Amino acid sequence: MTLDTTGSVLKFTGRNRLEAKRKALRFWHTHQELLHESMEDFVKHCTLSPDQKVITYHRVPAHDAGAR
């Protein structure tokens, strides 16, 4: 899995939209207890690149998560 962890974003890169989606959801499933987010909230913080090969997750700081 290609995973870019620089800054406050995570990028999941695939050959196509489906592969990128699988990688993002696999990451959420593996780390859901650390993320303290439901899958719905995780997906709300994701964006899809114009070429539909990269999903970017914009991490929410723990102190901001309770305000949502």
C-alpha positions as CSV (number, residue, x, y, z in Angstrom):
1,M,0.0,0.0,0.0
2,T,1.3,3.4,-0.9
3,L,0.7,5.7,2.1
4,D,1.9,9.3,2.4
5,T,1.8,10.4,6.0
6,T,3.4,13.8,5.8
7,G,1.6,16.7,7.4
8,S,-2.1,16.4,8.3
9,V,-3.2,14.3,5.4
10,L,-3.0,10.7,4.3
11,K,-3.0,9.8,0.6
12,F,-4.2,6.4,-0.6
13,T,-3.1,5.8,-4.2
14,G,-4.5,3.0,-6.5
15,R,-4.5,2.1,-10.1
16,N,-8.1,3.3,-10.2
17,R,-10.9,4.7,-7.9
18,L,-11.9,1.2,-6.6
19,E,-8.4,0.3,-5.5
20,A,-7.8,3.6,-3.8
21,K,-11.2,3.2,-2.0
22,R,-10.3,-0.3,-0.8
23,K,-7.0,1.0,0.6
24,A,-8.6,3.9,2.4
25,L,-11.3,1.7,3.9
26,R,-8.7,-1.0,4.9
27,F,-6.8,1.7,6.7
28,W,-9.9,2.9,8.5
29,H,-10.8,-0.6,9.5
30,T,-7.3,-1.3,10.8
31,H,-7.0,2.0,12.7
32,Q,-10.6,2.8,13.7
33,E,-9.9,2.7,17.4
34,L,-7.0,5.1,17.1
35,L,-8.9,7.4,14.7
36,H,-12.0,7.6,17.0
37,E,-14.2,8.1,14.0
38,S,-17.0,6.1,12.5
39,M,-16.6,5.0,8.8
40,E,-19.1,7.7,7.9
41,D,-17.0,10.4,9.6
42,F,-13.8,9.1,8.0
43,V,-15.4,9.2,4.5
44,K,-16.6,12.8,5.1
45,H,-13.0,13.8,5.6
46,C,-11.9,12.2,2.3
47,T,-11.6,13.8,-1.2
48,L,-11.0,12.1,-4.5
49,S,-8.5,13.5,-7.0
50,P,-9.6,14.5,-10.5
51,D,-8.0,11.4,-12.0
52,Q,-9.8,9.3,-9.5
53,K,-6.6,7.4,-8.5
54,V,-5.9,9.2,-5.1
55,I,-8.1,9.5,-2.1
56,T,-6.9,12.1,0.4
57,Y,-7.9,11.9,4.0
58,H,-7.7,15.2,5.9
59,R,-7.0,14.3,9.5
60,V,-9.0,16.1,12.2
61,P,-7.0,17.0,15.3
62,A,-8.4,15.2,18.4
63,H,-9.4,18.5,20.1
64,D,-11.5,19.5,17.0
65,A,-13.1,16.1,16.6
66,G,-15.5,16.6,19.6
67,A,-16.7,19.9,18.1
68,R,-18.2,18.2,15.0
